[in-house]
Amino acid sequence: DMLTYDEVLTAIGVKTEMENNLVFAQLTLEQIAGKCGMNKMKINNLFKILYGDQVNAIAHKIRMQAAVEMLLRGHSILEVGRKVGYGNTSHFARTFFNTFKITPKKYQMSARPHKEKMQKHVMDAEINY
C-alpha cells in the first residue's frame, strides 16, 4: 500500500503533538487512532514506516526524553514522573531505569556536574575567540 499525502501529514502531526504536549503522548493507541480517524493498525503501520517504531514506542521515547530534560533542569523526580504521566513515582523510576539502565536520581546527580562543566567549556571557548 502506498502512503497518501494526508496519511503522512496525519502521522507527522501526531508525532509533533506528542513532542509539544506530554498529555497527548500519554493517550492510548485507541485514543490517538480515534483522534486521527484511523484504526490502530493503520496509525501503527504509518509510524513504523515513517519512524521505525509503533506509536506506543515513539510516545515512550518522547516521554523519557522529556524526563531527561526536566531532570537536567533540576526538577524533582516526583514532579518529572507526574509530568511524563506516572502517578506512581516508583513506577516512573522503574521505567526510567529499564530505559536508560540508571535511576533518575543517579542520572540527575551524575549529569548535573557534567552539564555545568559543559557550560563552562562552552563559555571558555567563546572567550578564547
C-alpha positions as YAML, in Angstrom:
chain: A
units: angstrom
residues:
- id: 1
  name: ASP
  ca: [0.00, 0.00, 0.00]
- id: 2
  name: MET
  ca: [1.29, 3.43, -0.95]
- id: 3
  name: LEU
  ca: [1.02, 6.11, 1.72]
- id: 4
  name: THR
  ca: [-1.14, 9.07, 0.87]
- id: 5
  name: TYR
  ca: [-0.03, 12.63, 1.47]
- id: 6
  name: ASP
  ca: [-2.82, 13.05, 4.05]
- id: 7
  name: GLU
  ca: [-1.71, 9.93, 5.94]
- id: 8
  name: VAL
  ca: [1.88, 11.17, 6.13]
- id: 9
  name: LEU
  ca: [0.71, 14.61, 7.30]
- id: 10
  name: THR
  ca: [-1.50, 12.98, 9.93]
- id: 11
  name: ALA
  ca: [1.36, 10.86, 11.31]
- id: 12
  name: ILE
  ca: [3.72, 13.86, 11.37]
- id: 13
  name: GLY
  ca: [1.01, 15.86, 13.14]
- id: 14
  name: VAL
  ca: [0.53, 13.14, 15.77]
- id: 15
  name: LYS
  ca: [4.27, 12.89, 16.50]
- id: 16
  name: THR
  ca: [4.63, 16.68, 16.64]
- id: 17
  name: GLU
  ca: [1.67, 16.91, 19.03]
- id: 18
  name: MET
  ca: [3.28, 14.25, 21.25]
- id: 19
  name: GLU
  ca: [6.54, 16.22, 21.32]
- id: 20
  name: ASN
  ca: [4.78, 19.50, 22.13]
- id: 21
  name: ASN
  ca: [2.19, 18.16, 24.55]
- id: 22
  name: LEU
  ca: [3.15, 15.43, 27.01]
- id: 23
  name: VAL
  ca: [-0.51, 14.85, 27.89]
- id: 24
  name: PHE
  ca: [-1.11, 13.85, 24.25]
- id: 25
  name: ALA
  ca: [1.90, 11.49, 24.44]
- id: 26
  name: GLN
  ca: [0.13, 9.71, 27.33]
- id: 27
  name: LEU
  ca: [-3.01, 8.87, 25.35]
- id: 28
  name: THR
  ca: [-3.71, 5.25, 24.49]
- id: 29
  name: LEU
  ca: [-3.26, 3.98, 20.94]
- id: 30
  name: GLU
  ca: [-7.08, 3.75, 20.70]
- id: 31
  name: GLN
  ca: [-7.47, 7.42, 21.68]
- id: 32
  name: ILE
  ca: [-4.80, 8.58, 19.22]
- id: 33
  name: ALA
  ca: [-6.26, 6.49, 16.41]
- id: 34
  name: GLY
  ca: [-9.71, 7.92, 17.20]
- id: 35
  name: LYS
  ca: [-8.44, 11.50, 17.07]
- id: 36
  name: CYS
  ca: [-6.91, 10.79, 13.64]
- id: 37
  name: GLY
  ca: [-9.96, 8.99, 12.30]
- id: 38
  name: MET
  ca: [-7.83, 5.91, 11.61]
- id: 39
  name: ASN
  ca: [-7.79, 2.42, 13.02]
- id: 40
  name: LYS
  ca: [-4.99, 1.33, 15.37]
- id: 41
  name: MET
  ca: [-3.30, -0.87, 12.78]
- id: 42
  name: LYS
  ca: [-3.17, 1.95, 10.22]
- id: 43
  name: ILE
  ca: [-1.63, 4.55, 12.54]
- id: 44
  name: ASN
  ca: [0.85, 1.95, 13.87]
- id: 45
  name: ASN
  ca: [1.86, 1.00, 10.33]
- id: 46
  name: LEU
  ca: [2.34, 4.65, 9.39]
- id: 47
  name: PHE
  ca: [4.59, 5.20, 12.41]
- id: 48
  name: LYS
  ca: [6.54, 2.02, 11.66]
- id: 49
  name: ILE
  ca: [7.19, 3.20, 8.08]
- id: 50
  name: LEU
  ca: [7.98, 6.84, 8.95]
- id: 51
  name: TYR
  ca: [9.71, 6.48, 12.34]
- id: 52
  name: GLY
  ca: [10.79, 2.85, 12.52]
- id: 53
  name: ASP
  ca: [8.60, 2.05, 15.52]
- id: 54
  name: GLN
  ca: [4.99, 1.83, 16.63]
- id: 55
  name: VAL
  ca: [3.02, 4.67, 18.24]
- id: 56
  name: ASN
  ca: [3.44, 3.49, 21.85]
- id: 57
  name: ALA
  ca: [7.22, 3.04, 21.47]
- id: 58
  name: ILE
  ca: [7.62, 6.52, 19.96]
- id: 59
  name: ALA
  ca: [5.42, 8.02, 22.71]
- id: 60
  name: HIS
  ca: [7.57, 6.24, 25.32]
- id: 61
  name: LYS
  ca: [10.78, 7.66, 23.79]
- id: 62
  name: ILE
  ca: [9.30, 11.17, 23.75]
- id: 63
  name: ARG
  ca: [8.20, 10.90, 27.39]
- id: 64
  name: MET
  ca: [11.58, 9.56, 28.55]
- id: 65
  name: GLN
  ca: [13.45, 12.27, 26.61]
- id: 66
  name: ALA
  ca: [11.25, 14.89, 28.28]
- id: 67
  name: ALA
  ca: [12.03, 13.28, 31.65]
- id: 68
  name: VAL
  ca: [15.77, 13.53, 30.96]
- id: 69
  name: GLU
  ca: [15.46, 17.20, 30.05]
- id: 70
  name: MET
  ca: [13.43, 18.01, 33.20]
- id: 71
  name: LEU
  ca: [15.85, 16.08, 35.43]
- id: 72
  name: LEU
  ca: [18.74, 18.06, 33.93]
- id: 73
  name: ARG
  ca: [16.90, 21.29, 34.76]
- id: 74
  name: GLY
  ca: [16.73, 20.17, 38.39]
- id: 75
  name: HIS
  ca: [13.04, 19.23, 38.68]
- id: 76
  name: SER
  ca: [12.19, 16.72, 41.41]
- id: 77
  name: ILE
  ca: [11.73, 13.08, 40.44]
- id: 78
  name: LEU
  ca: [8.16, 13.20, 41.77]
- id: 79
  name: GLU
  ca: [7.35, 16.20, 39.56]
- id: 80
  name: VAL
  ca: [9.06, 14.74, 36.49]
- id: 81
  name: GLY
  ca: [7.26, 11.42, 36.92]
- id: 82
  name: ARG
  ca: [3.90, 13.18, 37.14]
- id: 83
  name: LYS
  ca: [4.60, 15.42, 34.12]
- id: 84
  name: VAL
  ca: [5.50, 12.46, 31.92]
- id: 85
  name: GLY
  ca: [2.41, 10.55, 33.01]
- id: 86
  name: TYR
  ca: [3.31, 8.42, 36.02]
- id: 87
  name: GLY
  ca: [1.12, 8.95, 39.09]
- id: 88
  name: ASN
  ca: [3.34, 6.46, 40.90]
- id: 89
  name: THR
  ca: [6.95, 7.64, 41.38]
- id: 90
  name: SER
  ca: [8.39, 4.14, 41.80]
- id: 91
  name: HIS
  ca: [6.73, 3.07, 38.53]
- id: 92
  name: PHE
  ca: [8.35, 6.08, 36.82]
- id: 93
  name: ALA
  ca: [11.75, 5.31, 38.39]
- id: 94
  name: ARG
  ca: [11.49, 1.64, 37.33]
- id: 95
  name: THR
  ca: [10.53, 2.61, 33.75]
- id: 96
  name: PHE
  ca: [13.35, 5.19, 33.59]
- id: 97
  name: PHE
  ca: [15.81, 2.57, 34.85]
- id: 98
  name: ASN
  ca: [14.57, -0.03, 32.34]
- id: 99
  name: THR
  ca: [15.01, 2.54, 29.56]
- id: 100
  name: PHE
  ca: [18.41, 4.04, 30.48]
- id: 101
  name: LYS
  ca: [19.93, 1.48, 32.92]
- id: 102
  name: ILE
  ca: [20.37, 4.20, 35.55]
- id: 103
  name: THR
  ca: [17.94, 5.51, 38.18]
- id: 104
  name: PRO
  ca: [16.54, 9.03, 37.70]
- id: 105
  name: LYS
  ca: [18.28, 10.16, 40.93]
- id: 106
  name: LYS
  ca: [21.69, 8.79, 39.90]
- id: 107
  name: TYR
  ca: [21.22, 10.24, 36.43]
- id: 108
  name: GLN
  ca: [20.36, 13.65, 37.84]
- id: 109
  name: MET
  ca: [23.33, 13.59, 40.24]
- id: 110
  name: SER
  ca: [25.86, 12.39, 37.65]
- id: 111
  name: ALA
  ca: [24.59, 14.63, 34.85]
- id: 112
  name: ARG
  ca: [24.49, 17.90, 36.77]
- id: 113
  name: PRO
  ca: [28.26, 18.39, 37.29]
- id: 114
  name: HIS
  ca: [28.85, 17.23, 33.70]
- id: 115
  name: LYS
  ca: [26.33, 19.77, 32.43]
- id: 116
  name: GLU
  ca: [27.97, 22.59, 34.42]
- id: 117
  name: LYS
  ca: [31.38, 21.56, 33.05]
- id: 118
  name: MET
  ca: [29.97, 21.56, 29.52]
- id: 119
  name: GLN
  ca: [28.50, 25.03, 30.02]
- id: 120
  name: LYS
  ca: [31.82, 26.30, 31.43]
- id: 121
  name: HIS
  ca: [33.65, 24.72, 28.49]
- id: 122
  name: VAL
  ca: [31.31, 26.46, 26.05]
- id: 123
  name: MET
  ca: [31.78, 29.79, 27.87]
- id: 124
  name: ASP
  ca: [35.59, 29.36, 27.86]
- id: 125
  name: ALA
  ca: [35.52, 28.51, 24.15]
- id: 126
  name: GLU
  ca: [33.56, 31.70, 23.45]
- id: 127
  name: ILE
  ca: [36.01, 33.79, 25.48]
- id: 128
  name: ASN
  ca: [39.01, 32.35, 23.58]
- id: 129
  name: TYR
  ca: [37.87, 33.72, 20.20]
...
